[in-house]
Amino acid sequence: MDRPRPPARRPLTALLTATALAATGTAALSSAARAADADLARNGGFESGLDGWSCTAGTTVNAPVHSGTSALKATPAGADNARCAQTVTVKPDSQYTLTGHVQGSYVYLGAEGTGTTDVSTWTQSAPAWQRLTTTFRTGPSTTRVTIYTHGWYATGAYHADDITLVGPGGETGQPPAPPTGLRASGVTSTSVSLSWSPVSGATGYAVYRDGTKVRTVTGTSATLTGLSPSTAYAFQVAALNDAGESARSATVTATTSTPDSGGGDSGLPAHALVGYLHASFVNGSGYTRLADVPDSWDVIDLAFGEPTSVTSGDIRFDRCPDGGTSRSSEAESGRECPGVESDAEFKAAIKAKQAAGKKVLISIGGQNGQVQLTTAAARDMFVSSVSKIIDEYGLDGLDIDFEGHSLSLDADDTDFKNPKTPVIVNLISALRTLKAKYGDDFVLTMAPETFFVQLGYQYYGTGKWGGQDPRAGAYLPVIHALRDDLTLLHVQDYNSGPIMGLDNQYHSMGGADFHIAMTDMLLTGFPVAGDANNAFPPLRPDQVAIGMPATANAGNGHVSPAEVTKTLDCLTKRVNCGSYATHGTWPELRGLMTWSINWDRFGGWEFQRTFDGYFG
């Protein structure tokens, strides 16, 4: 897309004429009229965060600033030009001057809805702070004008500060009525999700926690994070418009859960190391007997249980046979499983691991195990066949590692909180049945790819207008429905394309920033498909482990031990961070997951040693 050209320079005679007319107009202004002028822009210096502003991709920063201690930073991406705007009450048939200071490339400042000619001004390049200014006159019946700033598509972040709109103030009317219907939901150990009914005439809402304003939003919901576990909080909401703030709503109280409630610790240590053991195939990493897995591994996922057909729901766990051939795409054709133990030895090793406090799970799916529970019969067969495997081997639970085309959303399935696609609904039902059958100690984990989770920040299913990949964000309804039963979520932060983080920047594999950004999204929560009124609530930190490849052979996205340490430092201590700024600090982060134990053994146990060295 071509960038707009700057306006042509005006001839000198026209400029002189305009100057003379402006001088005449200025002289004609009475001193009383001048005295009535005021700065009508609310929070133009961004000292109160984004209060008063509606931004598609903005945040406040402490440097660089033009004055004060804060400024706006907004980052265009894709089809979003990172617009920040606010609507101001003005007087009809009056003159106004809009001014702001900006940094960056292709930064715009303007006003629309003036009732006469909407105006804007821009700069092609402002490496240092540059002042932009423009003027306009309101129409004979104009009482509200929207002022805005924005950048240009894919040209990088811009900064803005000290935005003013000087002119006579309009009649602001009355503040709106107080909100009703305030309710709390999605309560975790560190967060509470609030929602309320819309108020006529409100342009925003202020959220109060224990009598202190903590958030201003434009929609009718908010998720407050960073709360203390097992703590009671009181919440209220007030409606906002140009005339001010309404009385506060009735108070709603909510008590955060304890860290080990809901999904349950199921006996896991405070920080756990999770790994997949190649139990049904062999590849270049070699076969590792279960009994030979070191004690550092707290959760051992037996890979993989696979279906007899994609839609059967009939899951079978065929252990790697002595003399069998490999079924992995990485395998060498005809390679046997050297030293594979007998069924009796395998079961004895499971019991020994459990006696040592370890959890042994069956992992369903993997790269080759496509599972689509399209019917109720397939759902019931899934429950029956998985139960048979768990019972036969005495396992502690189940890991869902659905990849490829196992999960996708029907075109009319647009709300992750109320899914209606059969493969989604049947999977949720099957997992709830298994959890109920085995009780609170049943360990349920999931290992989705970033495409099925964090990509949901931008895209969900086919989208409002169709044409998107129906698999985008398709794990979100499963995670959300089972968040009270979920022990661990360890997203595969590998074999991934670039994913947009909450800073509205794309992050790519290869360093700590990718893991930090992806994990921050899970622990902070995020609006699904950019809808601020439909946010995926954060998970508890004890429910989250970070998935990484054990070696460069194991998958794309391997990082060095130093980058693993930087990731953990940033998320658990908020030190040693890179370019991504997290939204909290989570010392209760559960730990790390890796593909795989076999590959880590092949690599000299580097991943295990990094985990042990960090957590002790």
C-alpha positions in Angstrom: 0.0 0.0 0.0 1.3 3.4 -1.0 1.9 5.8 1.8 0.0 9.2 1.6 2.0 12.1 0.2 2.5 15.2 2.3 0.4 18.2 1.2 2.0 20.4 -1.4 3.6 23.6 -0.2 1.4 26.7 -0.4 2.5 29.6 -2.6 4.1 32.5 -0.7 1.3 34.9 -1.6 -1.3 32.5 -0.3 0.7 32.1 2.9 1.1 35.8 3.5 -2.7 36.3 2.8 -3.5 33.5 5.3 -1.2 35.0 7.8 -2.8 38.4 7.5 -6.3 37.0 7.8 -5.2 35.0 10.9 -3.8 38.1 12.4 -7.0 40.0 11.7 -9.0 37.1 13.2 -6.8 37.0 16.3 -7.2 40.8 16.8 -10.9 40.4 16.6 -11.0 37.9 19.4 -12.1 39.5 22.6 -10.1 39.0 25.8 -13.2 37.3 27.3 -13.3 34.8 24.5 -9.6 34.0 25.0 -10.0 33.6 28.6 -12.7 30.9 28.0 -10.2 28.8 26.0 -8.9 25.7 27.9 -7.1 22.5 27.2 -9.9 20.0 26.6 -7.8 16.9 26.0 -8.0 14.4 28.9 -4.7 12.9 30.1 -2.8 14.3 27.1 0.5 13.7 28.7 -0.4 10.0 29.4 0.6 10.5 33.1 -2.4 8.4 34.1 -1.7 5.5 31.7 -4.2 5.3 28.9 -7.0 6.8 30.9 -9.3 8.7 28.6 -7.8 7.1 25.5 -9.0 4.2 23.4 -6.0 2.5 21.7 -5.8 -0.5 19.5 -2.1 -1.2 20.2 -0.8 1.3 22.7 0.8 1.3 26.1 2.6 3.9 28.2 6.3 4.0 28.8 8.7 6.0 30.9 11.2 6.7 28.2 11.4 8.5 25.9 9.1 11.2 27.2 8.6 14.8 26.0 7.7 16.0 29.5 6.6 14.5 32.7 7.2 10.8 33.4 5.1 9.0 30.8 4.4 9.0 27.1 2.4 6.8 24.6 4.1 4.0 22.7 1.9 2.4 20.0 3.0 -0.2 17.5 1.3 -0.7 14.1 1.1 -4.3 12.9 -0.7 -6.0 10.0 -3.8 -4.0 9.2 -3.7 -2.0 12.4 -2.2 1.5 12.3 -2.1 1.7 16.2 -4.6 4.5 16.5 -5.2 6.1 19.9 -8.3 8.4 20.1 -10.6 10.2 22.5 -13.8 12.1 22.1 -14.0 15.6 23.5 -17.0 17.9 24.1 -16.8 21.1 22.2 -18.8 24.2 21.3 -20.5 24.7 17.9 -19.0 27.2 15.5 -15.8 27.6 17.5 -12.1 27.6 16.7 -9.7 24.9 18.1 -6.0 24.2 18.0 -4.8 20.6 18.2 -1.1 20.1 19.2 1.1 17.1 20.1 4.7 16.0 20.2 5.7 12.8 18.4 8.6 10.6 17.6 8.9 7.9 14.9 8.1 7.5 11.2 4.9 8.4 9.6 3.1 9.7 12.7 -0.3 11.4 12.4 -2.3 13.8 14.6 -5.8 14.8 13.6 -9.4 15.5 14.4 -12.6 14.1 12.9 -16.3 14.7 13.3 -15.6 18.5 13.3 -18.8 19.3 11.3 -16.7 21.3 8.8 -13.5 19.9 7.4 -11.7 17.1 9.3 -8.0 17.9 9.7 -4.8 16.0 10.2 -1.1 16.7 10.2 1.8 14.2 10.0 5.6 13.8 9.9 7.5 11.4 7.7 10.4 11.0 10.1 10.9 12.3 13.6 14.0 10.8 15.2 13.7 13.3 18.0 10.5 14.9 19.5 8.7 16.9 16.9 5.7 19.3 17.4 2.7 18.8 15.2 -0.2 21.2 15.2 -3.4 21.9 13.2 -6.5 24.0 13.6 -10.2 23.5 12.8 -13.5 25.2 13.3 -16.5 23.2 14.5 -19.8 23.2 12.5 -23.0 25.0 13.6 -24.3 22.0 15.5 -21.1 20.1 16.4 -20.8 19.3 20.1 -18.3 16.4 20.0 -15.0 15.9 18.2 -12.7 12.9 18.2 -8.9 13.6 18.3 -6.5 10.9 17.4 -2.9 9.9 16.7 -1.7 6.9 14.7 1.2 5.5 12.8 1.5 3.7 9.5 1.2 0.0 8.7 4.3 -2.1 9.5 6.6 1.0 10.0 7.5 0.3 13.6 6.5 1.9 16.9 5.8 5.6 17.4 5.7 7.7 20.5 3.3 10.7 21.4 3.2 13.0 24.3 1.6 16.3 25.5 -1.4 16.3 23.2 -3.6 19.3 23.7 -6.8 20.6 22.3 -7.2 24.3 23.1 -10.5 26.1 22.6 -13.8 26.9 24.4 -15.3 24.0 26.4 -18.6 22.7 25.5 -21.6 21.8 27.7 -20.8 18.4 29.2 -24.2 17.5 30.5 -24.6 15.0 33.3 -22.5 12.0 34.3 -24.0 8.6 33.4 -25.9 6.4 35.7 -24.0 3.9 37.8 -23.5 0.4 36.3 -25.6 -2.5 37.3 -25.2 -6.3 37.0 -21.6 -6.4 38.2 -20.5 -10.0 38.7 -17.2 -11.9 39.2 -16.2 -15.0 37.3 -13.1 -16.9 36.3 -11.6 -16.6 39.8 -8.1 -18.0 40.1 -5.4 -17.7 42.7 -4.1 -14.5 41.2 -6.9 -13.1 39.1 -10.6 -12.2 38.9 -12.7 -11.6 35.8 -15.5 -8.9 36.1 -18.4 -8.1 33.8 -21.3 -5.7 34.0 -24.2 -4.3 32.0 -23.6 -1.4 29.6 -24.7 2.1 30.6 -26.4 4.4 28.2 -24.2 7.4 27.3 -21.0 6.0 29.0 -17.8 6.3 27.0 -15.8 4.2 29.5 -15.7 2.5 32.9 -13.5 2.8 35.9 -12.8 -0.4 37.9 -12.2 -0.1 41.7 -10.6 -2.7 43.9 -11.0 -2.2 47.6 -11.9 1.4 47.0 -9.0 2.2 44.7 -9.3 2.8 41.0 -7.1 0.2 39.3 -8.3 0.2 35.7 -10.1 2.2 33.1 -11.7 0.2 30.2 -14.0 1.0 27.3 -15.9 -2.3 27.3 -18.0 -4.0 29.9 -15.5 -6.5 31.3 -12.1 -6.6 32.8 -9.7 -9.2 34.2 -7.7 -8.0 37.1 -4.4 -9.9 37.6 -1.5 -9.9 40.1 -3.8 -10.6 43.0 -2.8 -12.5 46.1 -4.0 -16.1 46.6 -6.6 -16.9 49.2 -7.5 -13.3 49.6 -11.0 -11.6 49.6 -11.4 -8.5 47.4 -14.2 -6.0 47.0 -14.9 -4.7 43.5 -17.0 -1.7 42.1 -17.4 -0.1 38.7 -18.2 3.5 37.7 -19.4 4.7 34.3 -17.6 7.6 32.6 -18.4 10.3 30.1 -17.3 13.8 29.3 -19.2 15.2 32.3 -17.4 13.0 34.7 -17.8 9.8 36.7 -21.0 8.2 37.9 -21.6 6.9 41.4 -20.1 3.5 41.9 -22.0 0.2 41.4 -23.0 -2.1 44.1 -20.0 -4.0 45.6 -19.2 -7.5 44.5 -16.7 -9.6 46.5 -14.6 -12.4 45.3 -12.0 -14.6 47.1 -9.0 -15.8 45.1 -8.3 -19.5 45.3 -5.4 -21.3 46.9 -2.6 -22.2 44.5 -3.3 -25.9 44.7 -7.1 -25.7 44.2 -9.0 -26.4 41.0 -6.6 -28.2 38.7 -4.8 -29.6 41.6 -1.2 -30.2 42.3 -1.7 -33.9 42.4 1.5 -34.3 44.4 3.8 -32.4 42.0 6.7 -30.5 43.5 6.7 -26.7 43.5 8.8 -26.7 40.3 8.5 -29.7 38.0 10.5 -31.1 35.1 8.2 -32.7 32.4 9.5 -34.9 29.6 8.2 -37.2 26.9 9.6 -40.7 26.7 9.5 -42.5 23.3 7.7 -45.6 24.5 6.0 -46.6 21.2 8.7 -45.9 18.6 12.4 -45.3 18.2 14.3 -42.7 16.2 17.8 -41.3 16.0 17.8 -40.4 19.7 17.8 -44.1 20.7 15.6 -46.1 23.0 15.5 -45.3 26.7 14.1 -47.7 29.2 11.7 -46.2 31.7 13.7 -47.5 34.6 16.7 -45.6 33.3 15.0 -42.2 33.3 16.8 -40.1 36.0 15.0 -39.0 39.1 15.0 -35.3 38.0 12.0 -36.0 35.8 8.8 -35.3 37.8 6.3 -36.0 35.0 7.0 -38.7 32.4 4.6 -38.7 29.4 4.6 -42.0 27.5 4.5 -41.2 23.8 2.2 -42.0 22.3 -1.3 -43.5 22.4 -2.8 -43.3 18.9 -6.2 -44.0 17.3 -7.0 -46.9 15.1 -8.5 -44.3 12.7 -8.8 -40.6 12.8 -12.5 -40.5 13.8 -12.8 -43.8 15.7 -11.9 -42.5 19.2 -10.4 -45.9 19.8 -6.9 -45.2 21.3 -4.3 -47.9 21.4 -0.9 -47.9 23.2 1.5 -50.3 21.3 4.8 -50.3 23.1 7.9 -50.3 20.9 8.6 -54.0 20.2 12.0 -55.7 20.2 12.5 -56.2 16.5 9.7 -53.7 15.5 10.2 -51.0 13.0 10.1 -47.3 13.7 6.9 -45.3 13.1 8.4 -41.8 13.6 9.0 -39.4 10.7 12.5 -38.9 12.1 13.3 -42.6 12.2 15.7 -44.7 10.3 13.7 -47.3 8.3 13.8 -50.7 9.9 15.5 -49.6 13.1 14.7 -51.9 16.0 14.0 -50.8 19.6 17.3 -51.9 21.3 17.0 -53.2 24.8 13.3 -52.7 25.1 11.9 -54.1 28.4 9.2 -56.6 28.8 5.6 -55.6 29.8 6.3 -56.8 33.3 9.5 -54.8 33.6 7.8 -51.7 32.1 4.9 -51.9 34.6 7.4 -52.5 37.5 9.3 -49.3 36.4 6.0 -47.3 36.5 5.4 -48.4 40.0 8.9 -47.6 41.0 8.7 -44.1 39.6 5.3 -43.5 41.4 6.8 -44.8 44.6 9.5 -42.1 44.2 6.8 -39.4 43.8 6.9 -39.2 40.0 3.8 -39.1 37.7 3.6 -41.3 34.7 1.0 -40.4 32.0 -0.2 -41.7 28.7 0.1 -39.0 26.0 -2.5 -39.1 23.2 -1.8 -37.9 19.7 1.6 -36.6 18.7 2.6 -35.7 15.2 1.1 -38.8 13.6 -1.9 -39.4 15.9 -4.8 -37.4 14.5 -7.8 -37.6 16.8 -11.2 -36.2 15.8 -14.1 -37.0 18.1 -16.8 -36.1 15.6 -19.6 -38.2 17.2 -20.9 -39.2 20.6 -19.9 -42.8 19.8 -16.3 -41.7 19.2 -16.3 -39.7 22.5 -17.5 -42.7 24.4 -15.0 -45.0 22.7 -12.2 -42.5 23.6 -13.2 -42.6 27.3 -13.4 -46.4 27.3 -10.1 -47.1 25.4 -8.1 -44.5 27.3 -9.4 -45.8 30.6 -8.3 -49.3 29.6 -4.7 -48.1 29.0 -4.6 -46.2 32.3 -5.9 -49.2 34.2 -3.7 -51.7 32.5 -0.5 -49.8 33.3 -1.6 -48.1 36.5 -1.0 -44.6 35.2 -1.5 -41.3 37.0 -3.3 -39.5 34.2 -3.5 -38.3 30.7 -1.7 -35.8 28.4 -3.5 -34.4 25.4 -1.0 -33.7 22.6 -3.4 -33.1 19.7 -1.7 -31.6 16.7 -2.2 -31.1 13.0 -5.9 -31.3 12.1 -7.3 -32.9 15.3 -9.0 -29.7 16.4 -10.6 -27.0 14.3 -13.6 -24.8 14.6 -16.8 -24.7 12.6 -17.5 -21.4 10.7 -20.3 -20.4 13.1 -18.3 -21.2 16.3 -17.0 -17.8 17.4 -17.2 -17.8 21.2 -14.5 -19.8 23.0 -16.5 -19.7 26.2 -19.5 -21.5 24.5 -18.1 -23.8 21.9 -20.4 -25.8 19.6 -18.1 -27.6 17.2 -18.5 -31.4 17.8 -14.8 -32.3 18.0 -14.4 -29.6 20.6 -17.5 -30.3 22.6 -16.9 -34.1 22.6 -13.3 -33.7 23.7 -14.3 -31.5 26.6 -17.0 -34.0 27.6 -14.6 -37.0 27.4 -12.0 -35.3 29.5 -14.5 -34.3 32.2 -15.7 -37.9 32.3 -12.2 -39.2 32.8 -11.5 -36.6 35.5 -14.7 -37.5 37.3 -14.0 -41.2 37.0 -10.5 -41.1 38.5 -11.0 -38.3 41.0 -9.0 -35.3 42.2 -5.6 -37.0 42.0 -6.0 -37.6 38.2 -3.3 -35.6 36.4 -4.5 -33.9 33.3 -2.0 -32.0 31.1 -2.1 -30.5 27.6 0.7 -29.8 25.1 -0.8 -27.7 22.3 1.2 -25.8 19.7 1.3 -22.0 19.7 -0.9 -21.9 16.6 -3.8 -23.3 18.7 -3.4 -21.1 21.7 -1.4 -17.8 21.5 -2.4 -17.2 17.9 -5.9 -16.8 19.2 -4.9 -13.3 20.3 -5.1 -12.3 16.6 -7.3 -14.9 15.0 -10.0 -17.3 16.2 -11.3 -19.9 13.8 -12.4 -18.7 10.4 -13.0 -15.2 11.6 -16.0 -12.9 11.3 -15.7 -12.6 7.6 -14.3 -16.1 6.9 -11.2 -17.1 5.1 -9.0 -17.7 8.2 -7.6 -21.1 9.2 -10.3 -22.8 11.3 -7.7 -24.3 13.6 -6.5 -20.9 14.8 -6.9 -20.7 18.6 -8.9 -24.0 18.6 -7.4 -25.2 21.9 -8.7 -22.2 23.8 -12.3 -23.5 24.4 -10.8 -26.8 25.6 -8.4 -25.1 28.0 -11.0 -22.7 29.3 -13.7 -25.3 29.9 -11.2 -27.5 31.8 -9.2 -24.9 33.6 -10.5 -26.1 37.0 -9.5 -29.7 36.1 -6.2 -28.9 34.4 -3.0 -29.8 36.2 -0.5 -28.4 33.6 -0.5 -26.6 30.3 2.8 -26.8 28.6 2.5 -25.1 25.1 5.1 -26.3 22.6 7.2 -23.1 22.2 8.9 -24.8 19.2 8.2 -25.6 15.6 6.3 -22.3 15.6 6.0 -19.4 13.2 6.2 -15.8 14.5 3.4 -15.1 17.0 2.2 -11.6 18.1 2.6 -11.0 21.9 0.7 -8.7 24.1 3.1 -5.9 23.1 1.6 -6.2 19.6 5.0 -7.2 18.3 5.7 -10.4 16.4 8.1 -12.8 18.3 10.1 -15.6 16.7 11.8 -18.6 18.1 15.5 -18.7 19.0 15.8 -16.7 22.2 14.4 -16.0 25.6 12.0 -13.3 24.4 9.8 -15.8 22.5 9.3 -18.0 25.6 8.8 -14.9 27.8 6.2 -13.4 25.5 4.3 -16.7 25.0 4.2 -17.5 28.7 3.2 -14.0 29.7 0.1 -14.3 27.5 -1.0 -17.4 29.4 -0.4 -15.8 32.8 -1.9 -12.4 31.9 -4.8 -13.5 29.7 -5.6 -11.9 26.4 -8.6 -10.7 24.3 -9.5 -13.4 21.8 -9.3 -12.2 18.2 -8.7 -8.6 19.5 -12.1 -8.5 21.2 -11.6 -6.7 24.5 -15.1 -7.9 25.6 -14.1 -11.5 25.1 -10.9 -12.2 27.0 -9.3 -15.5 27.8 -8.7 -15.4 31.5 -5.1 -16.1 32.8 -4.1 -19.5 34.1 -2.6 -19.9 37.5 1.3 -19.9 37.4 1.4 -23.4 39.0 -0.6 -24.7 36.0 2.0 -23.5 33.5 5.2 -25.1 32.3 7.2 -23.9 29.3 7.8 -26.3 26.4 11.2 -26.3 24.8 13.2 -28.8 22.6 15.9 -30.6 24.5 18.4 -30.4 21.7 18.8 -28.9 18.2 17.9 -32.3 16.8 14.6 -32.5 18.7 12.9 -29.6 17.0 13.1 -26.1 15.7 13.4 -23.4 18.4 16.1 -24.9 20.6 17.8 -22.4 22.8 21.0 -22.5 24.9 21.0 -23.0 28.7 21.8 -19.3 29.1 18.5 -18.4 27.3 16.6 -20.9 29.4 17.9 -19.2 32.5 17.1 -15.7 31.2 13.5 -16.9 30.5 13.1 -18.2 34.1 14.7 -15.2 35.6 12.4 -12.8 33.8 9.2 -14.7 34.5 9.9 -15.7 38.1 12.0 -12.7 39.3 11.5 -10.0 36.7 15.2 -9.7 36.2 17.4 -10.5 33.2 14.5 -9.6 30.8 15.0 -8.6 27.2 12.9 -6.4 25.0 9.6 -7.9 26.1 8.0 -6.3 29.3 6.0 -8.8 31.3 2.7 -8.0 33.0 3.7 -9.6 36.3 6.1 -11.7 38.2 5.3 -15.4 38.8 7.6 -17.2 41.2 5.1 -20.0 41.3 5.6 -20.9 37.6 5.5 -24.7 37.6 8.6 -25.4 35.5 9.7 -26.7 32.1 8.6 -29.4 29.6 10.8 -30.8 26.9 10.6 -33.0 23.8 12.1 -35.2 24.8 13.8 -37.3 27.5 15.3 -39.5 24.8 16.7 -36.4 23.0 18.0 -35.0 26.3 19.9 -38.2 27.0 21.3 -38.0 23.4 22.5 -34.5 24.2 24.2 -35.4 27.4 21.3 -34.4 29.7 21.9 -30.7 29.1 18.3 -29.7 29.5 17.9 -31.7 32.8 21.1 -30.2 34.2 19.9 -26.6 33.4 16.6 -27.3 35.2 18.4 -28.8 38.2 20.9 -26.0 38.4 18.2 -23.4 38.4 15.6 -24.9 40.8 18.0 -27.0 42.8 
